[in-house]
Amino acid sequence: MKLVTVIEAYIAVQQSLGLRSKTSMRSLRRFGRQLGDVHIGNIQPEQVLGFLQGTGPLSSTWRTKYRLLFGLYRFAISRGYAATSPLPSSLPKFPPQQSPYIYSTQELHRLLEATSTLDSNCARLQASMFRTLILLLYGSGLRVSEALGLTMLDVDLEQRVVTVRDTKFHKTRLVPIGPKLALELTKLSDRRRRIPMPEGEDSRFFASRTGARWDYPRVITLFQRVRRAAGIGCPPGELLPPRMHDLRHTAAVHRVIAWYRSGQDVQRLLPKLATYLGHVEISSTQRYLKMTPELLQEASQRFARYADCGEAHE
């Protein structure tokens, strides 16, 4: 059977099981396009390895693609479409995972100011829209892909609630937003309605001048420009500079610091933060809370207060 046919059959089975990852589907179909009109049983290991390696440096993407192809070939072999799997028997040694970066308040202001460098006669809304995107990511803790997937209908500015659909774990959640962020989104919404809305209220909130959705790779490229303009480079000991995704880490850490400073019961509130961020388990949220000097200081001060109270009652 042809590779493309097997891929479509596999995707159909996965969808019937409730799996709806568009990224996974695109990656599998890219594999089919790269190898061309070929029988799945004729695919050679070096062809698979070429797809896994891609053109960039070795990263976690290799592992992600390997898992996708592992599932595909397990399906193909169980159906008799292929006799063996051409996947490599051993995985390469991956570079250490990039540490989360927590932007300081000053760096956040510099990022916002640097969005002005995106101003263009060909895309007059680009700079202000990107500035609002950064504010939304920091103010709501959304993933970049979740923010880019928002439609006009998903952003309820009256109720100050953002609806995030089909998330990383295929669930929908409601994310409340504060009045300042709601005001920024209202300003952008008014300007957004002046450019084409090809799907009406289901059109993307963040869009190009033609009304088309913002492409994820393009957004990351724009962020890299903004980050460089803001003068934010590689932190000591890291090989790569901070990412756009680190705005989500920053939102989580800054929220916990605010809870400490206002005397809140942080351990009781962590499950709520996990729900807010769309995490399945609280352990995922705890991994976000990188122990920055500021967070360590607040936690230490809280422990010191508890210790003093204990001594007072002895």
Secondary structure, 3 states (H helix, E strand, C coil): CEHHHHHHHHHHHHHHCCCCCHHHHHHHHHHHHHHCCCEHHHCCHHHHHHHHHCCCCCCHHHHHHHHHHHHHHHHHHHCCCCCCCCCCCCCCCCCCCCCCCCCCHHHHHHHHHHHHHHCCCCCCCHHHHHHHHHHHHHHHCCCHHHHHCCECCCEECCCCEEEECCCCCCCCEEEECCHHHHHHHHHHHHHHCCCCCCCHHHCECCECCCCCECCHHHHHHHHHHHHHHCCCCCCCCCCCCCCCCHHHHHHHHHHHHHHHHCCCCHHHHHHHHHHHHCCCCHHHHHHHCCCCHHHHHHHHHHHHHHHHHHHHCC
